[in-house]
Amino acid sequence: VYRELFLLSKELNSNVYIVGGILRDYLTGMFNKNTDMDFTSDKALKLAKKFSKRTGGSFVMLDQEEETGRVIIKKGRNSELTMDFSQTRGNNIIDDIYKRDFTINSIALSFNDCFSGNKCNFIDPSGGIDDIRKKVIRVVSENSLSDDPLRMVRAFRFASKLNFDISPDTITLIENQKEKIIKVSRERIETEIFKLLDSDQSCRYVKQMYESGLFMA
């Protein structure tokens, strides 16, 4: 499957990067074989559609405007591989990283380099690996929360899942921008809160969320 993706990326002359949760989970020791894979590419939808056809998988359009699609490949009777493809935002992977939410989710690997046998290093301009070592949730930039206010709730959800602390500067940003949460649909907020409550440490982070003023926004 991955070799087919590599060959297709070469055919399309596309730069493909592994990003997001799978790298975070690997670095925190939470990785498992069922972890979904996220890719970003300068030809995301074209790559995903061709890849689904070549592998016999199913293509699902997630967001036409954001050029994000999903490929689901059956691995057995009760198993499947889920791979999400998003259009690289900005001119390159560095631009894309600085448009993401938290540093721990903003680490990348060049799929092309890793699969071709070239040197395979983490791309981490925002310091996500160091924040994982320090067990800290930190926004990538001051615009991270205003770009998507749901990220204010996601900060507590990730902290709860990983038992990390939210950095003081991120807490301050949440407190200053908490009113923006009303722009987010109730369904999206509820989904994040239910994920937060699924953690054994949820009580601590629900209290922190209340203290930040999010519940009163």
C-alpha positions as CSV (number, residue, x, y, z in Angstrom):
1,V,0.0,0.0,0.0
2,Y,2.7,2.5,1.0
3,R,4.8,1.6,-2.0
4,E,1.9,2.4,-4.2
5,L,1.5,5.8,-2.6
6,F,5.2,6.4,-3.0
7,L,5.2,5.5,-6.7
8,L,2.1,7.7,-7.2
9,S,3.7,10.6,-5.5
10,K,6.6,10.3,-7.9
11,E,4.3,10.0,-10.9
12,L,2.5,13.2,-9.9
13,N,5.7,14.9,-8.8
14,S,4.0,15.6,-5.4
15,N,5.6,16.3,-2.1
16,V,3.9,14.2,0.5
17,Y,4.4,14.5,4.3
18,I,3.2,12.4,7.2
19,V,1.8,14.8,9.8
20,G,-0.4,15.0,12.8
21,G,-1.6,12.5,15.4
22,I,0.3,9.5,14.3
23,L,3.7,11.2,14.9
24,R,2.5,12.6,18.2
25,D,1.3,9.1,19.3
26,Y,4.6,7.5,18.2
27,L,6.6,10.1,20.2
28,T,4.4,9.7,23.3
29,G,4.4,5.9,23.1
30,M,0.7,5.7,22.4
31,F,1.0,4.5,18.8
32,N,-0.9,1.4,17.7
33,K,-1.4,-0.3,14.4
34,N,-5.0,1.0,14.2
35,T,-3.9,4.7,14.4
36,D,-5.2,6.7,11.4
37,M,-2.6,8.2,9.2
38,D,-2.6,11.9,8.1
39,F,-0.8,13.2,5.0
40,T,-0.4,16.6,3.5
41,S,0.4,17.1,-0.1
42,D,0.6,19.9,-2.7
43,K,-1.8,17.7,-4.8
44,A,-3.9,16.2,-2.0
45,L,-7.2,15.4,-3.7
46,K,-5.7,14.2,-7.0
47,L,-3.3,12.0,-5.1
48,A,-6.0,10.6,-2.8
49,K,-8.5,9.8,-5.6
50,K,-5.9,8.1,-7.7
51,F,-4.5,6.2,-4.7
52,S,-8.0,4.9,-3.8
53,K,-8.5,3.5,-7.3
54,R,-5.0,1.9,-7.4
55,T,-5.5,0.2,-4.0
56,G,-9.2,-0.7,-4.4
57,G,-10.0,1.6,-1.5
58,S,-12.9,4.0,-1.0
59,F,-12.5,7.7,-1.4
60,V,-14.5,10.1,0.8
61,M,-14.6,13.8,0.3
62,L,-14.2,15.4,3.7
63,D,-14.0,19.1,2.8
64,Q,-14.1,20.3,-0.8
65,E,-13.2,23.9,0.1
66,E,-10.2,22.8,2.2
67,E,-9.3,20.1,-0.3
68,T,-9.3,17.3,2.2
69,G,-10.2,13.7,1.5
70,R,-10.1,10.3,3.1
71,V,-9.1,6.9,1.7
72,I,-10.3,3.8,3.5
73,I,-8.7,0.5,2.6
74,K,-10.0,-2.9,3.8
75,K,-7.3,-5.0,5.4
76,G,-9.4,-7.9,6.4
77,R,-12.9,-8.8,7.5
78,N,-12.9,-6.5,10.5
79,S,-10.0,-4.3,9.9
80,E,-9.4,-1.2,7.7
81,L,-6.7,1.4,7.1
82,T,-7.8,5.1,7.2
83,M,-5.6,7.6,5.5
84,D,-6.5,11.4,5.4
85,F,-5.0,13.7,2.7
86,S,-5.1,17.5,3.1
87,Q,-3.8,20.2,0.8
88,T,-0.6,21.7,2.1
89,R,-1.4,25.2,3.3
90,G,0.9,27.9,2.2
91,N,3.9,27.5,-0.1
92,N,5.6,24.6,1.7
93,I,5.5,22.3,4.7
94,I,6.8,24.9,7.1
95,D,4.0,27.3,6.2
96,D,1.6,24.4,6.7
97,I,3.0,23.6,10.2
98,Y,2.5,27.2,11.4
99,K,-1.2,27.0,10.4
100,R,-1.8,24.0,12.7
101,D,-3.2,24.0,16.2
102,F,-0.7,22.8,18.8
103,T,3.0,22.2,18.6
104,I,2.6,18.5,19.5
105,N,0.4,18.1,16.4
106,S,2.7,20.1,14.2
107,I,5.5,17.6,13.5
108,A,6.1,16.2,10.0
109,L,8.1,13.6,8.1
110,S,8.8,13.6,4.4
111,F,7.1,10.5,3.2
112,N,9.1,10.7,-0.1
113,D,12.4,10.8,1.7
114,C,11.6,8.1,4.2
115,F,10.3,5.7,1.6
116,S,13.1,6.3,-0.9
117,G,15.8,5.5,1.7
118,N,17.0,9.1,2.0
119,K,17.7,10.6,5.4
120,C,14.4,10.7,7.3
121,N,14.3,13.5,9.9
122,F,11.5,15.0,11.8
123,I,10.5,18.5,10.6
124,D,9.7,20.4,13.8
125,P,10.1,24.2,13.5
126,S,7.6,24.9,16.3
127,G,9.3,22.8,18.9
128,G,6.7,20.0,19.2
129,I,9.2,17.3,20.2
130,D,10.5,19.4,23.0
131,D,7.0,20.1,24.2
132,I,6.2,16.4,24.2
133,R,9.3,15.8,26.4
134,K,8.1,18.6,28.7
135,K,4.5,17.3,28.6
136,V,3.1,20.6,27.5
137,I,0.2,21.7,25.2
138,R,1.2,24.9,23.5
139,V,-0.4,26.7,20.5
140,V,1.8,27.0,17.4
141,S,1.1,30.7,17.0
142,E,-1.1,33.4,18.5
143,N,-3.5,33.0,15.5
144,S,-4.1,29.3,16.2
145,L,-7.1,29.8,18.4
146,S,-8.7,32.6,16.3
147,D,-8.3,30.5,13.2
148,D,-10.5,27.9,14.7
149,P,-12.0,28.7,18.2
150,L,-12.8,25.0,18.8
151,R,-9.1,24.6,19.4
152,M,-9.7,26.2,22.8
153,V,-11.7,23.1,23.9
154,R,-9.3,20.8,22.0
155,A,-6.4,22.1,24.2
156,F,-8.1,20.6,27.3
157,R,-9.1,17.4,25.4
158,F,-5.5,16.7,24.3
159,A,-4.2,17.6,27.8
160,S,-6.6,15.2,29.3
161,K,-5.8,12.4,26.9
162,L,-2.0,12.8,27.4
163,N,-2.0,14.0,31.0
164,F,-0.1,17.1,29.9
165,D,-0.2,20.6,31.2
166,I,-1.4,23.5,29.1
167,S,1.2,26.2,28.9
168,P,0.5,29.5,30.7
169,D,0.6,31.5,27.5
170,T,-1.9,29.2,25.9
171,I,-4.2,29.5,28.9
172,T,-3.9,33.3,28.7
173,L,-4.9,33.2,25.0
174,I,-7.9,31.0,25.8
175,E,-9.0,33.4,28.5
176,N,-8.7,36.4,26.2
177,Q,-10.5,34.8,23.3
178,K,-13.1,32.6,25.1
179,E,-16.0,34.6,23.7
180,K,-15.2,33.3,20.2
181,I,-16.3,29.8,21.2
182,I,-19.9,30.9,20.4
183,K,-19.0,30.8,16.7
184,V,-18.5,27.0,16.9
185,S,-21.4,24.7,16.5
186,R,-22.8,22.9,19.6
187,E,-22.2,19.5,17.9
188,R,-18.5,20.1,17.4
189,I,-18.0,21.3,21.0
190,E,-19.9,18.3,22.4
191,T,-17.8,15.9,20.4
192,E,-14.6,17.3,22.0
193,I,-16.1,17.4,25.5
194,F,-17.2,13.7,25.3
195,K,-13.6,12.8,24.2
196,L,-12.3,14.8,27.1
197,L,-14.6,13.0,29.6
198,D,-13.4,9.6,28.3
199,S,-10.1,10.2,30.0
200,D,-9.3,9.1,33.6
201,Q,-7.9,12.6,34.3
202,S,-10.9,14.4,32.9
203,C,-12.0,16.0,36.3
204,R,-8.8,18.0,36.5
205,Y,-9.1,19.4,33.0
206,V,-12.9,20.1,33.2
207,K,-12.0,22.3,36.3
208,Q,-9.3,24.1,34.4
209,M,-11.7,24.7,31.5
210,Y,-14.2,26.2,33.9
211,E,-11.6,28.4,35.5
212,S,-10.6,29.6,32.0
213,G,-14.1,31.0,31.5
214,L,-15.0,28.9,28.5
215,F,-18.2,27.5,30.2
216,M,-19.4,31.1,30.7
217,A,-18.6,32.4,27.3
